[in-house]
Amino acid sequence: MAPMHVNDLDTPCLLLDLERVEGNIAAMAAFFEGKAAGIRPHFKTPKTPEVAWRQLAAGAVGITVAKLGEAEVLADARLGPILMANQVVGRVKLDRLMTLLARGVDITVAVEAEENIWELAEAAKRTGQTPAAIIEVDGGMHRCGTATPAETVRLAQLLEESGIRYRGLMGYEGHAVLLPDAAERESKASASLGIVITHAEALAEVGMAPEIVSVGGTGTFAIAGEWPGVTEIQAGSYVFMDGRYQTVLPGKFRCALTLLTTVISVHEGYAVCDAGLKSLTGEFGMPASEDGRIKVRGLSEEHAHLVGEGVAGLRLGDRVQLVPSHGDTTLNLHDVYHVTRDGEVIDEWPILAARKFK
Ligand SMILES: Cc1ncc(COP(=O)(O)O)c(C=O)c1O
């Protein structure tokens, strides 16, 4: 497309600063250079193959997904190998997984229950496919995962007995990644990683040493990426770096995603712009401008109340760029990124996996 000015865009819309995206990808790639572990970036953040292929080109060992819908988008773009860091439960979903395998897609899924392995094995037998799986370990987040090394070993053996390719383990220290206190984050993450590694050791003792030990998020990549025995990190948010993560890891990665809005009402002490909960989420706190001079006091369906020292000079029709506190759930509401470089819109990338929550 011919370059255009940001002010020619209709609002509210997402802007993606390409230089910052490339910088974040390069910074993460540089961290992993020469390390035993690699980065398998989580696709839940960018949701566009345009970012995933750049991450792979920079040395990522594969891509992580949470949902089959995300895996299908990657498969259509011929990107992978894919690790689904989540369970595939029930006939409808297992059929979709088998279809991906029949297409020759390199995908490994997580399991944590015998019953799930039985149905996975049944689907494999029915379709003639050979799925690959890792076992999810609960490292203290208490979301999914096995509780004891003995349970993990039993599941690994069951995978092998069922003709499913056993590949290793995953854990996710999600209870640690966003802790703003670095020492507390490190101690919680370390405890979690320690648990995952005891499961890996138990597997090694029975001759089933894991090929994959996949853990980590943006808040813990540096701890997890150096942890002995860990083979890969599933960080996702670093690539766009939202407002909440900036408070956890200031300066490491740059904020690349903003929502461009237009001021539609000006008052003494506050203004209102045209973005509300239908285009911007606030579950990790209220959005703000990058320099913090404009803050959002509240969001209703289609409006944001703007306050702070930056609102004083605002006039009707002015543009305000807001950094979402949580990028992933905000971008999930949109269909395209308006890609910018040096303040000019140079491209439009469809967010192909937006709302692919099935
Ligand atoms: C299983 C799993 N792995 C990794 C991540 C990493 O995410 P982030 O980079 O946002 O910390 C998440 C986040 O939700 C996750 O659920």
The ligand as a Gaussian input file, in Angstrom:
#p B3LYP/6-31G(d) Opt

LIG

0 1
 C        0.844000     -21.450000      28.910000
 C        1.401000     -20.082000      28.734000
 N        2.688000     -19.958000      28.375000
 C        3.266000     -18.772000      28.233000
 C        2.553000     -17.598000      28.431000
 C        3.383000     -16.360000      28.297000
 O        2.843000     -15.201000      28.239000
 P        3.475000     -13.779000      28.551000
 O        4.613000     -13.589000      27.644000
 O        2.320000     -12.917000      28.264000
 O        3.902000     -13.730000      29.965000
 C        1.191000     -17.679000      28.791000
 C        0.378000     -16.476000      29.009000
 O       -0.799000     -16.470000      29.193000
 C        0.611000     -18.954000      28.952000
 O       -0.674000     -19.104000      29.336000

